[in-house]
Amino acid sequence: MTVRVAIAGAGNVGRSIAQELIENGHQVMLIERQPRMLRPERVPQAEWILADACELASLEEADVASCDVVVAATGDDKVNLVVSLLAKTEFAVARVVARVNRAENEWLFTEQWGVDVAVSKPRVMAALVEEAVTVGDLVRLMTFRQGEANLVEITLPATAPYVGQPIRDVPLPRDAALVAILRGRRVLVPSPDDPLESGDELIFVCTADMEDAVRQVVLGADSVERTRNGS
């Protein structure tokens, strides 16, 4: 599934998020208000716009309303809050992810300011964009122990082979463990008798070389090939 993402702030953080999302097949628009920071050659696949993301007219001209996700990634918490509020209240963007620069400001980054998720690390920000909109694929959320193990998420489509069956029937490969199930607003600790449901978000810890095997088991034997072909 291709997602359209607007990122306010084209500094190191904004560019890092943009590059990762583009590599995963998404459409990215970078909005930057400082001409000296407008460096399209650094992320040439992105759409670049010179504008102030805190101005309503600029966001209208950039057609932010057509975006699935807005990421407020500037180095200024005040700017990120304003961008988040405008994206949510004026353009009804479904998912708003905001960067928190100073820990003492974190309490401000709430739904009242239009923020769905507040986070500080670029890799986690990129993962949260994908986790919210990706069904039927594996999304890497976090890496542990210098890359030896990853926290990954799969949202189950209705067509997944083990929907309706208990967890004990899922033949997970070695070096892979199902650690949590997110079902609506509930967080479930998996037990062997729990049946899987369409829409469940399954959280696994596994080694990097087991990710394709986990994807094949949970989503079907042809899922790896479908993902690589962009379908």
C-alpha positions as CSV (number, residue, x, y, z in Angstrom):
1,M,0.0,0.0,0.0
2,T,1.5,3.3,-1.1
3,V,1.0,6.1,1.4
4,R,1.3,9.9,0.8
5,V,3.3,11.6,3.6
6,A,4.0,15.3,4.2
7,I,7.1,16.0,6.4
8,A,7.5,19.5,7.8
9,G,11.2,20.1,8.3
10,A,13.9,19.0,5.9
11,G,16.8,18.9,8.3
12,N,18.7,15.7,9.2
13,V,15.6,14.1,10.9
14,G,13.1,15.0,8.2
15,R,15.4,13.8,5.4
16,S,16.2,10.5,7.3
17,I,12.4,9.8,7.7
18,A,11.8,10.7,4.1
19,Q,14.5,8.5,2.7
20,E,13.4,5.5,4.7
21,L,9.7,5.9,3.7
22,I,10.7,6.3,0.0
23,E,12.8,3.2,0.1
24,N,9.6,1.4,1.3
25,G,7.6,2.6,-1.6
26,H,5.8,5.6,-0.2
27,Q,5.3,9.1,-1.7
28,V,6.9,11.9,0.4
29,M,6.6,15.6,0.3
30,L,9.2,17.7,2.3
31,I,8.1,21.2,3.4
32,E,10.9,23.5,4.4
33,R,10.8,27.2,5.1
34,Q,14.5,28.0,5.0
35,P,15.9,28.4,1.5
36,R,19.4,27.2,2.6
37,M,17.9,23.9,3.8
38,L,16.2,23.2,0.5
39,R,18.5,20.5,-0.8
40,P,16.5,18.3,-3.2
41,E,19.6,16.5,-4.3
42,R,19.8,14.9,-0.9
43,V,16.5,13.1,-1.3
44,P,15.8,13.4,-5.0
45,Q,12.8,11.1,-5.0
46,A,10.9,13.4,-2.7
47,E,8.7,16.4,-3.7
48,W,10.3,19.5,-2.2
49,I,8.3,22.6,-1.3
50,L,9.7,25.9,0.0
51,A,7.0,27.1,2.4
52,D,6.2,27.8,6.0
53,A,4.2,24.8,7.3
54,C,2.8,26.9,10.1
55,E,0.8,29.0,7.6
56,L,-2.6,27.7,6.6
57,A,-2.3,29.0,3.0
58,S,1.0,27.1,2.5
59,L,-0.5,23.9,3.7
60,E,-3.5,24.4,1.4
61,E,-1.2,25.1,-1.6
62,A,0.8,21.9,-0.8
63,D,-2.5,20.0,-0.7
64,V,-1.9,18.5,2.7
65,A,-5.5,17.4,2.8
66,S,-4.6,14.7,0.3
67,C,-1.9,13.2,2.6
68,D,-2.5,10.1,4.7
69,V,0.1,11.1,7.2
70,V,1.8,14.4,8.3
71,V,5.1,14.3,10.2
72,A,6.1,17.4,12.1
73,A,9.8,16.9,12.2
74,T,11.4,20.4,12.8
75,G,13.8,21.2,15.5
76,D,11.4,23.6,17.2
77,D,8.7,22.1,19.4
78,K,6.4,25.1,19.0
79,V,6.5,24.7,15.3
80,N,5.8,21.0,15.5
81,L,2.7,21.6,17.7
82,V,1.3,24.2,15.3
83,V,1.8,22.0,12.3
84,S,0.2,19.1,14.1
85,L,-2.8,21.2,15.1
86,L,-3.4,22.6,11.6
87,A,-2.9,19.2,10.0
88,K,-5.5,17.6,12.2
89,T,-8.1,20.3,12.7
90,E,-8.0,22.1,9.3
91,F,-7.1,19.2,7.0
92,A,-8.4,16.2,8.9
93,V,-5.2,14.2,8.3
94,A,-5.7,10.7,9.7
95,R,-2.3,10.2,11.2
96,V,-0.1,13.0,12.7
97,V,3.3,12.1,14.1
98,A,5.3,14.8,15.9
99,R,8.9,15.1,16.9
100,V,9.6,16.0,20.5
101,N,12.9,17.9,20.8
102,R,12.9,18.8,24.5
103,A,11.8,16.3,27.1
104,E,10.1,18.9,29.2
105,N,7.7,19.7,26.4
106,E,6.5,16.1,25.9
107,W,3.4,16.7,28.0
108,L,2.1,19.1,25.4
109,F,2.1,16.6,22.5
110,T,-1.4,15.2,23.0
111,E,-4.6,14.8,21.0
112,Q,-5.6,18.3,22.0
113,W,-2.8,19.6,19.8
114,G,-3.7,17.1,17.0
115,V,-0.8,14.7,17.8
116,D,-1.6,11.0,17.4
117,V,2.0,9.9,18.3
118,A,4.9,11.9,19.8
119,V,8.4,10.5,19.5
120,S,12.0,11.6,19.3
121,K,13.9,9.0,17.2
122,P,13.7,9.3,13.4
123,R,13.7,5.5,12.9
124,V,10.8,5.0,15.3
125,M,8.9,7.9,13.6
126,A,9.3,6.3,10.2
127,A,8.1,3.0,11.6
128,L,5.1,4.6,13.2
129,V,4.0,6.0,9.9
130,E,4.1,2.6,8.3
131,E,2.6,0.7,11.2
132,A,-0.5,2.9,11.1
133,V,-1.2,2.3,7.4
134,T,0.3,-1.0,6.5
135,V,-1.9,-4.1,6.5
136,G,-0.6,-7.4,5.2
137,D,3.1,-6.7,5.5
138,L,5.8,-6.8,8.0
139,V,7.0,-3.5,9.5
140,R,10.2,-3.2,11.5
141,L,9.6,-1.1,14.6
142,M,12.9,-1.2,16.5
143,T,16.3,-2.9,16.4
144,F,18.0,-4.4,19.5
145,R,21.5,-5.5,20.4
146,Q,23.4,-3.9,17.5
147,G,21.0,-5.4,14.9
148,E,20.9,-9.0,16.3
149,A,17.1,-8.9,16.9
150,N,14.2,-6.7,15.7
151,L,10.8,-5.8,17.0
152,V,8.4,-6.2,14.1
153,E,4.7,-5.8,13.5
154,I,2.2,-7.4,11.1
155,T,-1.4,-6.3,10.8
156,L,-3.5,-9.3,9.8
157,P,-5.6,-9.0,6.7
158,A,-8.8,-11.1,6.5
159,T,-7.0,-13.3,4.0
160,A,-4.2,-14.3,6.3
161,P,-4.0,-18.2,6.6
162,Y,-4.3,-18.4,10.4
163,V,-7.1,-16.0,11.0
164,G,-9.7,-17.7,13.2
165,Q,-7.2,-20.3,14.4
166,P,-5.5,-20.6,17.8
167,I,-1.9,-19.3,18.2
168,R,-0.7,-22.8,19.0
169,D,-1.4,-23.7,15.3
170,V,0.9,-21.1,13.9
171,P,4.3,-22.7,13.1
172,L,6.6,-19.9,13.9
173,P,10.3,-20.4,12.9
174,R,13.1,-20.6,15.4
175,D,14.4,-17.3,16.7
176,A,11.0,-15.7,16.5
177,A,8.5,-15.1,19.3
178,L,5.0,-13.5,19.3
179,V,5.2,-11.1,22.3
180,A,1.9,-9.1,22.1
181,I,-1.3,-8.7,20.2
182,L,-2.9,-5.3,19.8
183,R,-6.7,-5.7,19.3
184,G,-8.5,-2.4,19.1
185,R,-7.5,-0.6,22.4
186,R,-6.6,-3.8,24.1
187,V,-3.1,-5.2,24.6
188,L,-3.2,-9.0,24.9
189,V,-0.4,-11.3,26.2
190,P,-0.6,-14.2,23.7
191,S,-1.6,-17.6,25.0
192,P,-1.7,-20.9,22.9
193,D,-5.5,-21.0,22.9
194,D,-6.1,-17.4,21.8
195,P,-7.6,-17.3,18.2
196,L,-6.2,-14.7,15.8
197,E,-8.6,-12.1,14.4
198,S,-8.6,-10.0,11.2
199,G,-7.1,-6.6,12.0
200,D,-5.0,-7.9,14.9
201,E,-1.6,-6.2,15.2
202,L,0.9,-8.9,16.0
203,I,4.2,-7.9,17.6
204,F,7.1,-10.2,17.2
205,V,10.7,-10.3,18.3
206,C,12.9,-12.1,15.8
207,T,16.3,-12.1,14.3
208,A,16.7,-10.2,11.0
209,D,17.3,-13.3,9.0
210,M,14.0,-14.8,10.2
211,E,11.8,-11.8,9.1
212,D,10.9,-13.3,5.7
213,A,10.1,-16.6,7.4
214,V,7.8,-15.0,9.8
215,R,6.1,-13.1,7.0
216,Q,5.6,-16.3,5.0
217,V,4.1,-18.2,7.9
218,V,1.7,-15.4,9.1
219,L,0.8,-13.9,5.7
220,G,1.2,-16.9,3.3
221,A,3.9,-18.5,1.3
222,D,3.7,-15.9,-1.5
223,S,3.8,-12.8,0.7
224,V,7.5,-12.1,0.4
225,E,7.4,-12.2,-3.4
226,R,4.3,-9.9,-3.4
227,T,6.0,-7.4,-1.1
228,R,9.1,-7.3,-3.3
229,N,6.9,-6.8,-6.4
230,G,5.1,-3.9,-4.7
231,S,1.7,-5.6,-4.8
